[in-house]
């Protein structure tokens, strides 16, 4: 199965990493690595994580207590958003 990042999810990730990098460069690198590694595991186990109660048809991968990757599974795994857990979820596209 293939992973496909939406433009908005890539923008979310960049924004989060840039924000953290301003405060702690090493923490930003570690978080980005954690998110990318977790997403890569979806190739083998796309249905491992729970269905989202916030968005029908999406699933939630909690990478870190503060960061959630929202994705959907079809012919491929579509990464739809990366959000801080405290964000208001209507922001999701």
Legacy VTK file of the C-alpha trace (Angstrom):
# vtk DataFile Version 3.0
C-alpha trace
ASCII
DATASET POLYDATA
POINTS 93 float
0.000 0.000 0.000
1.215 3.502 -0.833
1.317 6.573 1.443
0.125 9.879 -0.004
0.474 13.122 1.981
-2.043 15.841 1.149
-0.626 19.324 0.625
-2.466 20.521 3.710
-1.019 17.710 5.863
2.490 18.560 4.641
1.830 22.205 5.502
0.586 21.169 8.959
3.735 19.149 9.567
6.027 21.958 8.387
4.239 24.477 10.608
4.512 22.243 13.683
8.163 21.379 13.103
9.123 25.001 12.379
7.389 26.160 15.568
9.219 23.590 17.698
12.534 24.145 15.897
12.526 27.801 17.026
12.569 26.592 20.611
14.407 23.261 20.470
16.045 22.090 17.258
16.711 18.532 18.480
13.133 18.060 19.705
11.852 19.165 16.302
14.026 16.594 14.530
12.916 13.844 16.914
9.228 14.686 16.505
9.480 14.776 12.712
11.254 11.403 12.740
8.580 9.961 15.045
5.751 11.169 12.822
7.378 9.965 9.603
8.248 6.542 11.089
4.744 6.064 12.469
3.199 6.958 9.109
5.499 4.541 7.279
4.147 1.675 9.413
0.694 2.349 7.987
1.869 0.665 4.757
1.723 -2.700 6.504
-1.035 -2.018 9.052
-3.371 0.702 7.753
-6.324 -0.353 9.935
-4.358 -0.602 13.180
-5.511 2.741 14.580
-8.970 3.733 15.729
-11.648 5.259 13.565
-11.979 8.965 14.141
-14.990 10.211 16.042
-14.196 13.689 14.728
-14.309 12.967 10.985
-16.215 10.133 9.292
-14.037 7.835 7.221
-10.796 8.970 8.835
-8.551 7.257 11.368
-6.388 8.743 14.118
-2.763 7.892 14.728
-1.560 9.395 18.003
2.158 9.774 17.403
2.886 11.666 20.592
0.508 12.675 23.378
0.301 16.108 21.761
0.218 15.234 18.034
-2.317 13.313 15.977
-2.070 12.242 12.349
-5.448 11.937 10.635
-5.608 9.610 7.653
-8.007 7.643 5.507
-7.586 4.304 3.783
-8.706 3.567 0.238
-6.465 2.143 -2.486
-3.703 3.965 -0.599
-3.218 5.630 2.757
-4.026 9.335 2.476
-2.506 11.488 5.211
-5.067 14.249 5.637
-3.878 16.350 8.590
-1.351 16.594 11.402
-2.654 18.497 14.408
-1.788 19.394 17.946
-4.160 17.586 20.293
-5.383 20.898 21.745
-6.424 22.334 18.381
-10.063 22.846 17.643
-10.986 20.015 15.313
-13.271 21.933 12.950
-9.940 23.149 11.510
-9.701 19.751 9.842
-10.361 19.866 6.143
LINES 1 94
93 0 1 2 3 4 5 6 7 8 9 10 11 12 13 14 15 16 17 18 19 20 21 22 23 24 25 26 27 28 29 30 31 32 33 34 35 36 37 38 39 40 41 42 43 44 45 46 47 48 49 50 51 52 53 54 55 56 57 58 59 60 61 62 63 64 65 66 67 68 69 70 71 72 73 74 75 76 77 78 79 80 81 82 83 84 85 86 87 88 89 90 91 92
